[in-house]
Amino acid sequence: MTPKRPKLEPIYPTLFEMENLEKGRPNKKMRGSDSSRRLSPALMFGVALVLRAGGAQGAETPIPHGTLELVAENQWVTPGHDFSLGLHFQLEKGWHIYWVNPGDSGEPLRVTWQLPPGLSPGVIEWPAPRRLGTSRIVDFGYENAVTLIVPMHADSSLAAQPLARLGAEIKVLICREMCIPGKTELSLALPVKSQRPAPDPRTRDLFAATRKELPRPAPQNWKFSVDDAGDSFVLAANVTPQITQAIFFPLAEAQIDNSAPQILLPLAPGFRLTLRKSDRLLKPIERLKGVLVLSGNHAYLIDVPVIKRGARRSNSGSGIQEIQYSMGGT
């Protein structure tokens, strides 16, 4: 049986428990939550904060200890031209939300889209996360302000119309010493025009700054290997320039011990990074996927085969599609 992971104890139900209460289903234990914990429907309504926002640019909508805004990169939608939306969070000091792999506690946000025919969402583009929490419990997520970019596909058959309404139901867990689930409904109205799309000057800088924070594929001439060394993984890299700082964020949960020190050994050229295995990792893994943040806060996506120590094998960083996580529709 998989050991129970440490968890920040929420004072309210988890996002999954919220869904069950809304649908009248009994709750099951998930991620260490206490299934005996219940809230009345009236209190749940107060905690969930179901609010709506609309307009050509979505208004800032309150969530627990912060605001959330749905924004568009372009001024209008053009059939046959893909575009991007952004979920822009502004959090109070000390509060955070979670990355796709939340770490030792928490849950990533969940999005359900309501879109007109001819529009469909892509996978969320997550900026590189930060290590949060304590020496015993380490989470992966974001503090202060963060924008999650969501690519959108506009089919060539999309009909021109004065305004197309794009809606999203967001469920998100906001944590400090305690965790509070928030739920909100956002909407954005954009014209659909046949002319070439034009950037929105109000959001141009926001999207440009966010894209600089996105992990990118590692250069083709960088070589990586991962050795299974029994109680740890050893990530070796042949890279330039010399690396003095390195932090690895695994895409999947329960692969490494998040709270254990990641031991960096600089080499010429490259480095070795030793990652202690999680005690909840019960079987070997074939590949180690995640985000590697190096000196200067440069973040790279890697996807490397795991081999037994002593074998010689290397692989370059892989493409972004395998690393991202789809949050469209639940």
Stockholm file with secondary structure:
# STOCKHOLM 1.0

chainA/1-330         MTPKRPKLEPIYPTLFEMENLEKGRPNKKMRGSDSSRRLSPALMFGVALVLRAGGAQGAETPIPHGTLELVAENQWVTPGHDFSLGLHFQLEKGWHIYWVNPGDSGEPLRVTWQLPPGLSPGVIEWPAPRRLGTSRIVDFGYENAVTLIVPMHADSSLAAQPLARLGAEIKVLICREMCIPGKTELSLALPVKSQRPAPDPRTRDLFAATRKELPRPAPQNWKFSVDDAGDSFVLAANVTPQITQAIFFPLAEAQIDNSAPQILLPLAPGFRLTLRKSDRLLKPIERLKGVLVLSGNHAYLIDVPVIKRGARRSNSGSGIQEIQYSMGGT
#=GR chainA/1-330 SS CCCCCCCCCCSSCCHHHHHHHHTTCCCCCCTTCCTTCCCCHHHHHHHHCCCCCCSSSCCCEEETTEEEEEEESBSSBCTTCCEEEEEEEEECTTCEEEEEEEESSCCCCEEEEECCTTEEECCBBCCCCEEEECSSCEEEEEESEEEEEEEEEECTTCCCEEEEEEEEEEEEEEESSSEEEEEEEEEEEEEECSSCCCBCTTTHHHHHHHHHTSCEECCTTCEEEEEECSSEEEEEEECSSCCSCEEEEESSSSSBCTTSCCEEEECSSCEEEEEEBCTTCCSCCSEEEEEEEETTTEEEEEEEEEEETTCCCCBCCCCSTTTCBCCBCC
#=GC SS_cons         CCCCCCCCCCSSCCHHHHHHHHTTCCCCCCTTCCTTCCCCHHHHHHHHCCCCCCSSSCCCEEETTEEEEEEESBSSBCTTCCEEEEEEEEECTTCEEEEEEEESSCCCCEEEEECCTTEEECCBBCCCCEEEECSSCEEEEEESEEEEEEEEEECTTCCCEEEEEEEEEEEEEEESSSEEEEEEEEEEEEEECSSCCCBCTTTHHHHHHHHHTSCEECCTTCEEEEEECSSEEEEEEECSSCCSCEEEEESSSSSBCTTSCCEEEECSSCEEEEEEBCTTCCSCCSEEEEEEEETTTEEEEEEEEEEETTCCCCBCCCCSTTTCBCCBCC
//
